[in-house]
Amino acid sequence: MKYLRQFAIILFISLLGELLRILIPLPIPASVYGLVLMLVALTTGMLKVHQVKAAADFFDRNYAGYVYSGWGWASGFLACLAVCMDSGCIDYTSYHNHCYGSNRPGGAENHQKGRKKEWKKFLINSVFFGAVISLVAYEAGLLLKKKFKLAILNPLLLAVLCVMAVLVVLDIDYEQYNEGAKYISYLLTPATVCLAVPLYEQLSLLKKNFKAVAAGIICGVLASLVSVLGLSILFGLTHEQYVTLLPKSITTAIGMGISEELGGIVTITVASIIITGILGNVMAEFVCKIFKIEHPIAKGLALGTASHAIGTAKAMEMGQVEGAMSSLAIAVAGLLTVVGASVFAGML
């Protein structure tokens, strides 16, 4: 009953976050509103830590899995690919014919027979297939990372590649896969809301280092926007392409809203956010080691500001302080980018 009661409290705060997202016309996801509400409730004493601590710890320990499944890193790539196919950017018919040989005698017929196999129908029609393949792929990534201890064997990256490979080999559409995988995504908002708990527990540390924290997040946001501007000028990108890349370092929900508002290509924005997050997650330890970044606050702020939720998943693995600072950076960097992107959009 304790866990059920705590989970109900977290879901209620998540629901309030959804309500605020509808009432306030800003491109801010419900999870960020929920995180702020949870933090306010804890700091004002309306809610005690012990009333949500156990459930929050469970969510925090498995945050990377919710980010991977919920935000659909593999799904995002496949969705963008599907959009490109639908818009004619990629000639899927030619690719299909090349692979399955529709011009060869019996090629298309054999492929149609293959699609009618009972095992494939079972996978396509199963409600659980998407969820199972997502979780199994992520768990396999965790095991490989634990066994070989190589940075390149990042669980999220391996899970993305594994899911994409399975869908391509079995010729299963993204929509069919997502019918099952989407249920895991429901846990992403409450998982993000729970990041307020470690943040609250490190509140004294935040107050003590407030100036450094504020300067770090602001510099991180400016570095992202300036680098996109400089590279866009260098490579001669159009205004549409330029504003598409401006929100690359913030969480997807906010980034999509900014891209749409500024006239960018939303699907490409999603892809750039995905790539940024995965690269940040994979390279975090290497970069910190090369540049001798050892302070937990600095690590957390860097990951949250540069690599949004997927960076926070890595920060949670590094430690509680890193995770708390990274969750703070997600919200603040997202809000600053909403303002900064609007200003920078007029520079090209």
Steps between C-alpha positions, in 0.01 A plus 500: 500500500790737572630482143151524355426811706830664405449414135150652515644827639758515220234431236279775647785753473564378144131562425531855635800548271288392203232750605752785520635409156150547359427822691836673441574560128874431513698219331582338834429130559273379778793318659684828565189658651460191715863513612457863609173420680661210685794719603267777622291249697813362669658837579176645642433197716173411324662167423758312707788316339411171669158514332655452153859393568474124437309530172721790387814295562360220284426741215841668531689169492325406176484848345719410203262222402199733502686760300603242240158341469285804566668753279548229244860554394478210259140591425598858430745394232245268346227763516722754324587236243131431446431871450780521245356200316151645500626836374698342219844582642578129496378274223383207708358316200841482333659387826229237548542370146877488538477299821215269412528486125152587379636499146630148538275203422295423808688755711202709609283192533751329728526812711121517535495139611769576754289782645215256555697276733326443828794603717520838333127556534533416866774760553315768307173443683652458844438786742817411691751460216616864497540519876679165524750566220576845644565372852691191387723709273574745781569222751737335250681833469534522879647149517754571224601827666544326835702214350741688272499846670559685171360852448392418145278219634248750627172323593284766337698500177506119484126484569427750222706303249351170614138614471562659161669181376211281619239721334692515172573127488142403585363777274275633777367854471571762764129543573462128569803497728382811683160344577675313780797726571283806564375361832845534654502867401220567748756458778733769365306796639476364859866391477602856410279641776688278748827672411378777731570275800882477460496867401321587825745290700788696346328838539752628754780417258314685226457811716865492599612488135217701346718745306715225353193294408327795332816600312558141388151452356495842329843440345391154386189634328694783334772259385237283331326790325824671393647176364188435291513857367871479415477162329189602308684802361807287425305235308256743337180361651167661421298677768262204519786255553663733753196538727440126471830436681477773765315285759730196457618491863168518686232245575293384202164637613634856533724471194213395274293799613786743438575355156137519394464856633813620317407330172748212515466139389371325810595145398861606440499681835396177670780311322760760604381485862523121494854505360610770747363303795657171401839657427493683834411181685769294326780759518432643848752294694767536232465880481503537880814287517683687221424845642538385863146601598455340841252720689157328511310828456698584185439152355127515568452849358701415188299187428159655565574817304664333200319166477156553662318192639735242353793684658313500830468123475881483487529752784276281718745214442791722611345602831216668686650849486567469127144382441347781706699771324429349161124492562516867601696580185237334276224733620705821517684442171171425327345826619810704411511344154137599438608863542849466349388316188248773423779760518755297303244411231523856366879487461495295180 
